[in-house]
Amino acid sequence: MNNKQSEWDGLDKVEKKVYRRYSSETPLHRIFLLPQNHCNLGIYIFYHTEEDVKICYETGISDKILDAIHEELEKINRGPTSNVSFTHVFGSDEDVQKNFKGNYYLRLL
């Protein structure tokens, strides 16, 4: 296994597990975990609308989702104690549809 591949190992499982845990009780739309370099991981959380982003931040839902992501990352040795720093980005599907023609790849660049 090469270093590039190992940077991605298990991240898809973390995305799916946390999404399943929160999508039925929150306006969570998508989660992306993307290695940005050897010691930084981007955590991108998208809700349905811009209003959802605001409400989830104000009510602590965003913090709960981030805590769950960090907890799951710890289980695969990628969490806060593994010398990895994190970038947290919150957005909405509404914004991606409006400003990026629905293309998440363009939004994540």
ChimeraX commands (.cxc) that place a marker at each C-alpha (Angstrom):
marker #1 position 0.00,0.00,0.00 radius 0.5
marker #1 position 1.40,3.40,-0.92 radius 0.5
marker #1 position 1.28,6.54,1.23 radius 0.5
marker #1 position -1.45,8.17,-0.86 radius 0.5
marker #1 position -3.70,5.16,-0.46 radius 0.5
marker #1 position -3.02,4.94,3.28 radius 0.5
marker #1 position -4.08,8.58,3.72 radius 0.5
marker #1 position -7.59,7.57,2.59 radius 0.5
marker #1 position -7.88,4.25,4.44 radius 0.5
marker #1 position -11.02,4.06,6.53 radius 0.5
marker #1 position -12.19,7.61,5.87 radius 0.5
marker #1 position -15.14,6.47,3.76 radius 0.5
marker #1 position -16.29,4.21,6.60 radius 0.5
marker #1 position -16.15,7.12,9.05 radius 0.5
marker #1 position -18.16,9.29,6.65 radius 0.5
marker #1 position -20.83,6.62,6.22 radius 0.5
marker #1 position -21.05,5.69,9.91 radius 0.5
marker #1 position -21.46,9.27,11.13 radius 0.5
marker #1 position -23.86,10.09,8.31 radius 0.5
marker #1 position -26.07,7.12,9.19 radius 0.5
marker #1 position -25.99,8.12,12.85 radius 0.5
marker #1 position -27.12,11.73,12.29 radius 0.5
marker #1 position -28.94,11.97,8.95 radius 0.5
marker #1 position -32.31,10.83,10.30 radius 0.5
marker #1 position -32.38,13.33,13.17 radius 0.5
marker #1 position -30.64,16.35,11.63 radius 0.5
marker #1 position -30.66,18.17,8.27 radius 0.5
marker #1 position -27.29,16.57,7.43 radius 0.5
marker #1 position -26.81,16.21,3.68 radius 0.5
marker #1 position -23.22,15.00,3.08 radius 0.5
marker #1 position -19.90,14.49,4.85 radius 0.5
marker #1 position -16.50,14.48,3.15 radius 0.5
marker #1 position -13.21,13.65,4.87 radius 0.5
marker #1 position -10.31,14.62,2.63 radius 0.5
marker #1 position -6.59,14.42,3.39 radius 0.5
marker #1 position -5.03,17.78,2.57 radius 0.5
marker #1 position -1.44,16.76,3.24 radius 0.5
marker #1 position 0.36,14.23,5.43 radius 0.5
marker #1 position -0.70,15.94,8.68 radius 0.5
marker #1 position -3.97,17.74,7.89 radius 0.5
marker #1 position -7.46,16.39,7.28 radius 0.5
marker #1 position -10.33,18.43,5.88 radius 0.5
marker #1 position -13.72,17.72,7.43 radius 0.5
marker #1 position -16.52,19.04,5.22 radius 0.5
marker #1 position -20.06,18.91,6.58 radius 0.5
marker #1 position -22.97,19.90,4.37 radius 0.5
marker #1 position -26.52,20.48,5.50 radius 0.5
marker #1 position -29.53,20.94,3.22 radius 0.5
marker #1 position -29.90,24.75,3.44 radius 0.5
marker #1 position -27.92,27.77,4.59 radius 0.5
marker #1 position -30.47,28.18,7.38 radius 0.5
marker #1 position -29.69,24.62,8.51 radius 0.5
marker #1 position -25.99,25.52,8.74 radius 0.5
marker #1 position -26.82,28.43,11.04 radius 0.5
marker #1 position -29.30,26.50,13.21 radius 0.5
marker #1 position -27.02,23.47,13.60 radius 0.5
marker #1 position -24.14,25.69,14.65 radius 0.5
marker #1 position -26.25,27.62,17.15 radius 0.5
marker #1 position -27.84,24.51,18.69 radius 0.5
marker #1 position -24.61,22.52,19.00 radius 0.5
marker #1 position -25.56,19.89,16.43 radius 0.5
marker #1 position -22.45,20.71,14.39 radius 0.5
marker #1 position -20.27,20.17,17.46 radius 0.5
marker #1 position -21.93,16.80,18.13 radius 0.5
marker #1 position -21.30,15.69,14.55 radius 0.5
marker #1 position -17.67,16.84,14.73 radius 0.5
marker #1 position -17.23,15.00,18.04 radius 0.5
marker #1 position -18.63,11.83,16.45 radius 0.5
marker #1 position -16.27,12.19,13.48 radius 0.5
marker #1 position -13.27,12.69,15.78 radius 0.5
marker #1 position -14.34,9.69,17.87 radius 0.5
marker #1 position -14.56,7.48,14.78 radius 0.5
marker #1 position -11.24,8.79,13.47 radius 0.5
marker #1 position -9.62,7.82,16.78 radius 0.5
marker #1 position -10.82,4.26,16.21 radius 0.5
marker #1 position -8.79,4.13,12.99 radius 0.5
marker #1 position -5.81,5.97,14.52 radius 0.5
marker #1 position -6.53,9.20,12.66 radius 0.5
marker #1 position -7.97,11.27,15.49 radius 0.5
marker #1 position -6.73,14.30,17.43 radius 0.5
marker #1 position -4.06,12.34,19.31 radius 0.5
marker #1 position -2.46,11.08,16.09 radius 0.5
marker #1 position -0.68,14.38,15.33 radius 0.5
marker #1 position -3.17,15.21,12.61 radius 0.5
marker #1 position -4.63,18.70,12.47 radius 0.5
marker #1 position -8.12,19.32,11.18 radius 0.5
marker #1 position -9.83,21.90,9.03 radius 0.5
marker #1 position -13.59,22.11,9.63 radius 0.5
marker #1 position -15.79,23.50,6.86 radius 0.5
marker #1 position -19.57,23.78,7.00 radius 0.5
marker #1 position -21.76,24.41,3.98 radius 0.5
marker #1 position -25.06,23.59,2.37 radius 0.5
marker #1 position -26.35,21.67,-0.59 radius 0.5
marker #1 position -28.37,24.80,-1.35 radius 0.5
marker #1 position -25.11,26.73,-1.87 radius 0.5
marker #1 position -23.55,23.94,-3.96 radius 0.5
marker #1 position -26.61,23.81,-6.21 radius 0.5
marker #1 position -26.80,27.59,-6.58 radius 0.5
marker #1 position -23.14,28.54,-6.92 radius 0.5
marker #1 position -21.42,25.38,-8.18 radius 0.5
marker #1 position -24.16,23.88,-10.39 radius 0.5
marker #1 position -24.47,20.95,-7.97 radius 0.5
marker #1 position -20.82,19.97,-8.38 radius 0.5
marker #1 position -19.33,19.13,-4.99 radius 0.5
marker #1 position -15.91,18.64,-6.54 radius 0.5
marker #1 position -15.82,22.30,-7.56 radius 0.5
marker #1 position -17.02,23.34,-4.10 radius 0.5
marker #1 position -14.29,21.33,-2.38 radius 0.5
marker #1 position -11.44,22.74,-4.48 radius 0.5
marker link #1:1,2 radius 0.2
marker link #1:2,3 radius 0.2
marker link #1:3,4 radius 0.2
marker link #1:4,5 radius 0.2
marker link #1:5,6 radius 0.2
marker link #1:6,7 radius 0.2
marker link #1:7,8 radius 0.2
marker link #1:8,9 radius 0.2
marker link #1:9,10 radius 0.2
marker link #1:10,11 radius 0.2
marker link #1:11,12 radius 0.2
marker link #1:12,13 radius 0.2
marker link #1:13,14 radius 0.2
marker link #1:14,15 radius 0.2
marker link #1:15,16 radius 0.2
marker link #1:16,17 radius 0.2
marker link #1:17,18 radius 0.2
marker link #1:18,19 radius 0.2
marker link #1:19,20 radius 0.2
marker link #1:20,21 radius 0.2
marker link #1:21,22 radius 0.2
marker link #1:22,23 radius 0.2
marker link #1:23,24 radius 0.2
marker link #1:24,25 radius 0.2
marker link #1:25,26 radius 0.2
marker link #1:26,27 radius 0.2
marker link #1:27,28 radius 0.2
marker link #1:28,29 radius 0.2
marker link #1:29,30 radius 0.2
marker link #1:30,31 radius 0.2
marker link #1:31,32 radius 0.2
marker link #1:32,33 radius 0.2
marker link #1:33,34 radius 0.2
marker link #1:34,35 radius 0.2
marker link #1:35,36 radius 0.2
marker link #1:36,37 radius 0.2
marker link #1:37,38 radius 0.2
marker link #1:38,39 radius 0.2
marker link #1:39,40 radius 0.2
marker link #1:40,41 radius 0.2
marker link #1:41,42 radius 0.2
marker link #1:42,43 radius 0.2
marker link #1:43,44 radius 0.2
marker link #1:44,45 radius 0.2
marker link #1:45,46 radius 0.2
marker link #1:46,47 radius 0.2
marker link #1:47,48 radius 0.2
marker link #1:48,49 radius 0.2
marker link #1:49,50 radius 0.2
marker link #1:50,51 radius 0.2
marker link #1:51,52 radius 0.2
marker link #1:52,53 radius 0.2
marker link #1:53,54 radius 0.2
marker link #1:54,55 radius 0.2
marker link #1:55,56 radius 0.2
marker link #1:56,57 radius 0.2
marker link #1:57,58 radius 0.2
marker link #1:58,59 radius 0.2
marker link #1:59,60 radius 0.2
marker link #1:60,61 radius 0.2
marker link #1:61,62 radius 0.2
marker link #1:62,63 radius 0.2
marker link #1:63,64 radius 0.2
marker link #1:64,65 radius 0.2
marker link #1:65,66 radius 0.2
marker link #1:66,67 radius 0.2
marker link #1:67,68 radius 0.2
marker link #1:68,69 radius 0.2
marker link #1:69,70 radius 0.2
marker link #1:70,71 radius 0.2
marker link #1:71,72 radius 0.2
marker link #1:72,73 radius 0.2
marker link #1:73,74 radius 0.2
marker link #1:74,75 radius 0.2
marker link #1:75,76 radius 0.2
marker link #1:76,77 radius 0.2
marker link #1:77,78 radius 0.2
marker link #1:78,79 radius 0.2
marker link #1:79,80 radius 0.2
marker link #1:80,81 radius 0.2
marker link #1:81,82 radius 0.2
marker link #1:82,83 radius 0.2
marker link #1:83,84 radius 0.2
marker link #1:84,85 radius 0.2
marker link #1:85,86 radius 0.2
marker link #1:86,87 radius 0.2
marker link #1:87,88 radius 0.2
marker link #1:88,89 radius 0.2
marker link #1:89,90 radius 0.2
marker link #1:90,91 radius 0.2
marker link #1:91,92 radius 0.2
marker link #1:92,93 radius 0.2
marker link #1:93,94 radius 0.2
marker link #1:94,95 radius 0.2
marker link #1:95,96 radius 0.2
marker link #1:96,97 radius 0.2
marker link #1:97,98 radius 0.2
marker link #1:98,99 radius 0.2
marker link #1:99,100 radius 0.2
marker link #1:100,101 radius 0.2
marker link #1:101,102 radius 0.2
marker link #1:102,103 radius 0.2
marker link #1:103,104 radius 0.2
marker link #1:104,105 radius 0.2
marker link #1:105,106 radius 0.2
marker link #1:106,107 radius 0.2
marker link #1:107,108 radius 0.2
marker link #1:108,109 radius 0.2
view
